[in-house]
Amino acid sequence: MPIDIDVIESRIRDVVEVINELKRLTSKSFTEMSIDEINSMKYNVIVLVEALASICLHIAVDHFGLRPKSYTECFREVSRRLGVECYRDLEALARLRNLLVHRYWVVRDDIVYNNVKTDFRCVNEFIEKIKKLVKI
């Protein structure tokens, strides 16, 4: 099956929008954030991973002929093929998403905040390699 460029472009727009929202939410200190802002931050991390995983799975299946069994496997295998060396950061994001969805009570909000504040270098690298692959 050929890669659906419209799907990839749409998910990339989602990634950009979510990153912008996460930057906005974390522009204040953690102690200044309301519970609604903290919950929005965690929700946006989930949305970010879902958008990235959608891109990854599409590329894995339609370009590389892979059948990943998990988001972490998809990020690892597609990243290796694209030359994204920081793929472990993407795997960690997928694991964080799993915690937020399935075991949210064990997640420390301040740690999520600190990780969101660091940067999105690996996410951006992954997206740039995808753009290059599909020529957008």
KETITOR-792693 format. One record per residue (C-alpha): residue number from 1; x, y, z. Coordinates in pm, 1 decimal, always signed. Example, Ala and Ser with C-alpha at 12.3 -4.5 7.8 and 13.67 -1.06 7.14 Angstrom:
# residues 2
<site i="1" u="+1230.0" v="-450.0" w="+780.0"/>
<site i="2" u="+1367.0" v="-106.0" w="+714.0"/>
//
This chain:
# residues 136
<site i="1" u="+0.0" v="+0.0" w="+0.0"/>
<site i="2" u="+137.4" v="+345.1" w="-80.2"/>
<site i="3" u="+196.5" v="+599.9" w="+192.9"/>
<site i="4" u="-99.5" v="+834.5" w="+234.9"/>
<site i="5" u="+69.5" v="+1174.8" w="+236.5"/>
<site i="6" u="-248.4" v="+1346.6" w="+359.2"/>
<site i="7" u="-254.3" v="+1126.2" w="+668.9"/>
<site i="8" u="+112.9" v="+1192.7" w="+740.4"/>
<site i="9" u="+73.5" v="+1568.5" w="+691.9"/>
<site i="10" u="-233.8" v="+1576.0" w="+915.4"/>
<site i="11" u="-59.8" v="+1386.3" w="+1196.1"/>
<site i="12" u="+247.0" v="+1612.0" w="+1164.1"/>
<site i="13" u="+18.5" v="+1913.4" w="+1207.7"/>
<site i="14" u="-122.6" v="+1744.0" w="+1518.5"/>
<site i="15" u="+229.8" v="+1694.2" w="+1655.3"/>
<site i="16" u="+319.7" v="+2059.9" w="+1596.7"/>
<site i="17" u="-2.9" v="+2183.4" w="+1757.7"/>
<site i="18" u="+42.3" v="+1960.3" w="+2061.8"/>
<site i="19" u="+404.0" v="+2064.6" w="+2110.5"/>
<site i="20" u="+298.3" v="+2429.4" w="+2094.8"/>
<site i="21" u="+26.0" v="+2363.9" w="+2352.0"/>
<site i="22" u="+266.4" v="+2176.7" w="+2580.2"/>
<site i="23" u="+513.6" v="+2465.5" w="+2558.3"/>
<site i="24" u="+234.8" v="+2710.5" w="+2642.0"/>
<site i="25" u="+117.8" v="+2503.6" w="+2938.5"/>
<site i="26" u="+468.8" v="+2463.0" w="+3077.9"/>
<site i="27" u="+564.8" v="+2826.6" w="+3026.0"/>
<site i="28" u="+482.6" v="+2880.8" w="+3391.1"/>
<site i="29" u="+641.9" v="+2702.8" w="+3682.9"/>
<site i="30" u="+495.8" v="+2372.5" w="+3795.6"/>
<site i="31" u="+379.0" v="+2521.7" w="+4124.6"/>
<site i="32" u="+183.9" v="+2790.1" w="+3936.9"/>
<site i="33" u="-5.3" v="+2539.5" w="+3724.7"/>
<site i="34" u="-366.3" v="+2462.9" w="+3809.5"/>
<site i="35" u="-486.8" v="+2104.3" w="+3831.3"/>
<site i="36" u="-666.1" v="+2160.7" w="+3499.8"/>
<site i="37" u="-341.6" v="+2271.5" w="+3335.4"/>
<site i="38" u="-157.4" v="+1971.9" w="+3478.8"/>
<site i="39" u="-425.1" v="+1735.5" w="+3350.6"/>
<site i="40" u="-420.5" v="+1911.1" w="+3013.7"/>
<site i="41" u="-43.0" v="+1864.9" w="+2999.1"/>
<site i="42" u="-78.4" v="+1491.1" w="+3060.7"/>
<site i="43" u="-360.4" v="+1461.8" w="+2808.0"/>
<site i="44" u="-150.6" v="+1642.7" w="+2547.1"/>
<site i="45" u="+137.8" v="+1401.1" w="+2605.7"/>
<site i="46" u="-104.7" v="+1119.9" w="+2522.4"/>
<site i="47" u="-220.5" v="+1301.9" w="+2208.3"/>
<site i="48" u="+142.0" v="+1362.9" w="+2106.6"/>
<site i="49" u="+230.2" v="+995.0" w="+2135.0"/>
<site i="50" u="-86.5" v="+889.5" w="+1951.2"/>
<site i="51" u="-6.4" v="+1123.5" w="+1660.9"/>
<site i="52" u="+356.1" v="+1005.6" w="+1646.8"/>
<site i="53" u="+249.4" v="+642.0" w="+1668.5"/>
<site i="54" u="-2.4" v="+692.9" w="+1388.8"/>
<site i="55" u="+276.0" v="+826.1" w="+1168.0"/>
<site i="56" u="+511.2" v="+549.3" w="+1276.2"/>
<site i="57" u="+263.5" v="+267.4" w="+1216.5"/>
<site i="58" u="+168.1" v="+404.4" w="+875.8"/>
<site i="59" u="+533.4" v="+418.5" w="+768.9"/>
<site i="60" u="+615.5" v="+82.4" w="+929.0"/>
<site i="61" u="+338.2" v="-101.3" w="+747.5"/>
<site i="62" u="+315.0" v="+82.1" w="+417.4"/>
<site i="63" u="+679.9" v="+164.9" w="+354.0"/>
<site i="64" u="+884.9" v="-93.9" w="+540.3"/>
<site i="65" u="+637.1" v="-383.0" w="+541.4"/>
<site i="66" u="+669.9" v="-424.1" w="+918.2"/>
<site i="67" u="+403.5" v="-537.2" w="+1163.2"/>
<site i="68" u="+506.0" v="-382.0" w="+1496.6"/>
<site i="69" u="+336.5" v="-525.7" w="+1802.4"/>
<site i="70" u="+365.8" v="-207.1" w="+2010.7"/>
<site i="71" u="+434.2" v="+162.5" w="+1982.8"/>
<site i="72" u="+780.0" v="+112.6" w="+2133.6"/>
<site i="73" u="+864.7" v="-152.9" w="+1877.1"/>
<site i="74" u="+739.9" v="+71.7" w="+1598.3"/>
<site i="75" u="+945.8" v="+369.4" w="+1715.7"/>
<site i="76" u="+1255.6" v="+150.8" w="+1751.7"/>
<site i="77" u="+1230.1" v="-24.3" w="+1414.9"/>
<site i="78" u="+1122.6" v="+272.9" w="+1204.4"/>
<site i="79" u="+1373.4" v="+503.3" w="+1375.2"/>
<site i="80" u="+1657.1" v="+260.0" w="+1311.4"/>
<site i="81" u="+1565.4" v="+243.5" w="+945.2"/>
<site i="82" u="+1544.0" v="+622.9" w="+922.8"/>
<site i="83" u="+1865.4" v="+682.7" w="+1117.8"/>
<site i="84" u="+1699.9" v="+844.3" w="+1421.2"/>
<site i="85" u="+1955.3" v="+765.9" w="+1689.5"/>
<site i="86" u="+1753.6" v="+901.3" w="+1981.6"/>
<site i="87" u="+1473.8" v="+646.6" w="+1932.8"/>
<site i="88" u="+1496.7" v="+547.7" w="+2300.2"/>
<site i="89" u="+1343.5" v="+888.2" w="+2381.8"/>
<site i="90" u="+1047.5" v="+798.3" w="+2159.6"/>
<site i="91" u="+1019.6" v="+460.3" w="+2330.0"/>
<site i="92" u="+1017.4" v="+638.2" w="+2667.1"/>
<site i="93" u="+737.7" v="+864.9" w="+2544.4"/>
<site i="94" u="+535.7" v="+559.5" w="+2444.3"/>
<site i="95" u="+590.9" v="+406.1" w="+2787.8"/>
<site i="96" u="+485.4" v="+731.9" w="+2953.0"/>
<site i="97" u="+169.4" v="+730.8" w="+2742.7"/>
<site i="98" u="+97.0" v="+377.4" w="+2863.7"/>
<site i="99" u="+138.4" v="+487.8" w="+3224.8"/>
<site i="100" u="-82.6" v="+791.4" w="+3174.6"/>
<site i="101" u="-355.6" v="+580.5" w="+3016.6"/>
<site i="102" u="-337.3" v="+258.9" w="+3216.8"/>
<site i="103" u="-168.2" v="+340.5" w="+3547.6"/>
<site i="104" u="-218.7" v="+713.9" w="+3584.6"/>
<site i="105" u="-217.1" v="+693.6" w="+3965.8"/>
<site i="106" u="+154.9" v="+608.7" w="+3970.7"/>
<site i="107" u="+258.2" v="+905.7" w="+3755.2"/>
<site i="108" u="+427.6" v="+1198.3" w="+3927.2"/>
<site i="109" u="+303.2" v="+1515.5" w="+3763.4"/>
<site i="110" u="+620.8" v="+1710.0" w="+3843.8"/>
<site i="111" u="+831.5" v="+1452.7" w="+3658.1"/>
<site i="112" u="+604.1" v="+1473.7" w="+3352.9"/>
<site i="113" u="+635.2" v="+1852.4" w="+3370.1"/>
<site i="114" u="+1016.0" v="+1838.9" w="+3390.5"/>
<site i="115" u="+1034.5" v="+1601.3" w="+3095.3"/>
<site i="116" u="+801.8" v="+1815.7" w="+2886.3"/>
<site i="117" u="+1013.0" v="+2121.7" w="+2970.8"/>
<site i="118" u="+1339.8" v="+1968.5" w="+2851.7"/>
<site i="119" u="+1283.4" v="+1966.9" w="+2476.7"/>
<site i="120" u="+1133.8" v="+1788.7" w="+2180.7"/>
<site i="121" u="+1459.6" v="+1736.2" w="+1993.3"/>
<site i="122" u="+1400.5" v="+1367.1" w="+1923.3"/>
<site i="123" u="+1038.2" v="+1420.8" w="+1823.3"/>
<site i="124" u="+1152.1" v="+1692.8" w="+1582.0"/>
<site i="125" u="+1429.5" v="+1472.4" w="+1443.7"/>
<site i="126" u="+1181.8" v="+1187.8" w="+1387.5"/>
<site i="127" u="+937.2" v="+1421.3" w="+1211.5"/>
<site i="128" u="+1210.5" v="+1568.5" w="+990.3"/>
<site i="129" u="+1324.1" v="+1219.8" w="+883.2"/>
<site i="130" u="+962.4" v="+1127.2" w="+804.8"/>
<site i="131" u="+919.8" v="+1445.2" w="+597.8"/>
<site i="132" u="+1234.8" v="+1365.1" w="+405.6"/>
<site i="133" u="+1120.9" v="+1006.0" w="+346.6"/>
<site i="134" u="+780.6" v="+1106.0" w="+209.5"/>
<site i="135" u="+913.9" v="+1422.3" w="+43.9"/>
<site i="136" u="+702.4" v="+1684.2" w="+218.7"/>
//
